[in-house]
Amino acid sequence: MNADISLENELVQLLPLSENHVDILWPIAQEMDLFQYGSNDISTFEKLKAYVDTALKEAREGRSIPFIIYNKMTHECVGSTRFGHIDPKNKVLHIGWTWISQASRGTGLNHQMKFLMLCHAFEEMEFEKVEFRIDERNLRSRKAVENLGATLEGILRKNVVTKNNFRRSSCCYGILKEEWGQIKEAKFKDFI
């Protein structure tokens, strides 16, 4: 599994995450509580460094492919995302761990980068399924994933402890390889 891939279009570039990116990501991490709904904590520089170290360890083990998100219009790094829980045997992976700057929200950048990731997962990696797991309370992220064409498959009840010790329930969304062509045409026709 190649963890050194880069994905890009006219608006966004996804570059391999490295430990050198901690300093670049730190101002974005300070903007808000980016992991209000998640189990990860990047509220201090040390915790952000540990978060990046974990992502890179998983990449070396073939379990994830982490990226920084570079906005080509503003010429700045605006966050991070990754492929995770990579299961080569069953050809299933998750897209998630996505956090972007406040200024980048609502600009269409997230939709474009998810398009790049879905294309890569289905067309280059030839995976059979892409999954998304989202806190049941996170309506903004749920709507964004539904706008990608993902189907709500069920809810895992109280399966993750968040950083503030709340036991959350996770909505499980998925896109199957055989659905991708129709979804690509319907949801991303402006990108192809």
C-alpha positions in Angstrom: 0.0 0.0 0.0 1.6 3.3 -1.1 1.2 5.9 1.6 3.1 8.5 -0.4 0.3 9.3 -2.9 -0.8 12.8 -3.8 -4.2 13.7 -5.2 -5.2 16.9 -6.8 -7.4 18.9 -9.0 -7.7 22.7 -9.8 -8.8 23.6 -6.3 -7.3 21.2 -3.8 -4.2 19.1 -3.4 -3.9 16.2 -0.8 -0.3 15.7 0.1 1.3 13.0 2.2 1.2 14.0 5.9 4.7 14.2 7.6 5.9 15.1 11.0 7.1 18.4 9.5 3.4 19.4 9.1 2.7 19.7 12.8 3.8 23.4 12.8 1.7 24.1 9.7 -1.4 22.4 11.2 -1.1 23.9 14.7 -2.7 27.3 13.8 -5.7 25.4 12.3 -6.0 23.1 15.3 -6.2 26.2 17.6 -9.1 27.8 15.7 -11.8 25.6 17.3 -12.4 22.3 19.0 -12.1 20.4 15.8 -12.7 17.0 17.5 -15.8 18.0 19.4 -17.5 14.8 18.3 -14.4 12.5 18.0 -12.1 10.6 20.3 -9.0 12.4 19.2 -7.7 15.5 21.0 -5.5 18.1 19.3 -6.0 20.8 21.8 -2.3 21.3 22.6 0.8 21.2 20.4 1.9 18.0 22.1 -1.4 16.3 21.5 -1.4 17.4 17.8 2.1 15.9 17.5 0.9 12.6 19.0 -2.0 12.6 16.6 0.3 13.0 13.6 2.7 10.4 15.0 -0.2 7.9 15.3 -1.3 8.6 11.8 2.2 8.1 10.5 2.6 4.9 12.5 -0.6 3.6 11.0 0.6 4.6 7.5 3.9 2.6 8.0 1.7 -0.4 9.1 -0.5 -0.1 5.9 -3.6 0.8 8.0 -4.0 4.4 6.8 -3.0 7.0 4.3 -2.9 10.4 5.9 -2.9 13.7 4.0 -2.6 17.4 4.6 -5.1 19.5 2.7 -3.7 22.3 0.5 -6.0 24.9 -0.9 -4.5 25.8 -4.3 -6.6 29.0 -4.6 -5.3 30.5 -1.3 -2.0 28.7 -1.4 -2.2 27.5 2.2 -2.6 24.3 4.2 -6.2 24.2 5.5 -6.4 20.8 7.4 -6.0 17.1 7.3 -7.8 14.0 6.2 -7.1 10.3 5.6 -8.0 6.9 4.4 -8.1 4.7 7.5 -9.0 1.2 8.7 -7.7 0.0 5.4 -8.6 -3.7 4.9 -6.9 -5.0 1.7 -8.3 -8.5 2.1 -11.9 -7.3 2.1 -11.1 -4.2 0.0 -12.9 -1.9 2.4 -11.6 1.4 3.9 -12.8 4.4 5.7 -12.5 8.1 4.7 -12.4 10.3 7.7 -10.3 12.1 10.4 -11.1 15.2 8.3 -10.7 18.7 9.8 -10.5 21.9 7.9 -10.1 25.5 8.8 -13.2 27.7 9.5 -12.5 29.7 6.3 -12.6 26.6 4.2 -16.0 25.4 5.4 -18.8 25.9 2.9 -16.5 26.6 0.0 -16.9 23.3 -1.8 -13.3 22.3 -0.9 -14.5 19.3 1.2 -16.7 18.0 -1.6 -13.8 18.3 -4.1 -11.3 16.5 -1.9 -13.8 13.7 -1.1 -14.3 13.3 -4.8 -10.6 12.8 -5.3 -10.4 10.3 -2.5 -13.4 8.3 -3.7 -12.0 8.2 -7.2 -8.7 7.0 -5.9 -10.3 4.3 -3.6 -12.6 2.9 -6.3 -10.6 3.5 -9.5 -7.0 3.2 -8.5 -7.0 1.1 -5.4 -10.0 -0.9 -6.8 -11.6 -1.2 -3.4 -15.2 -2.6 -3.1 -16.5 -0.3 -0.4 -15.8 3.1 1.2 -17.2 3.7 4.7 -17.7 6.8 6.8 -18.4 6.8 10.6 -19.9 9.9 12.0 -21.1 10.9 15.5 -24.9 10.7 15.5 -25.0 14.3 16.9 -22.8 15.8 14.1 -25.6 16.8 11.7 -23.3 19.0 9.5 -20.9 16.1 8.8 -23.8 13.6 8.3 -25.4 16.0 5.7 -22.1 16.4 3.9 -21.6 12.6 3.6 -25.2 12.2 2.5 -24.5 14.8 -0.2 -21.7 12.6 -1.4 -24.2 9.9 -2.1 -23.4 7.6 0.8 -26.1 5.4 2.3 -26.8 5.3 6.0 -26.4 1.6 6.8 -27.0 1.7 10.5 -26.0 3.2 13.8 -23.5 1.6 16.2 -24.8 2.5 19.6 -22.4 4.0 22.1 -19.4 2.5 20.4 -16.8 5.4 20.9 -15.8 7.4 23.9 -15.1 11.0 22.9 -12.3 13.1 24.3 -14.7 14.6 26.9 -15.7 11.1 28.0 -19.1 11.1 26.3 -20.0 7.7 24.9 -21.2 8.5 21.4 -23.2 6.5 18.8 -21.7 6.3 15.3 -23.7 6.6 12.1 -22.3 4.1 9.5 -22.5 5.3 5.9 -21.2 3.5 2.9 -20.7 3.6 -0.9 -20.3 0.4 -2.8 -18.1 0.1 -5.9 -21.0 -0.8 -8.1 -22.8 2.4 -6.9 -19.8 4.6 -7.6 -20.4 5.2 -11.4 -23.9 6.5 -10.8 -23.0 8.5 -7.8 -20.0 10.0 -9.6 -22.3 11.1 -12.5 -25.1 12.5 -10.2 -23.0 14.1 -7.4 -19.8 15.1 -9.1 -20.7 15.8 -12.7 -19.1 19.2 -12.5 -15.8 17.6 -11.7 -15.6 15.1 -14.5 
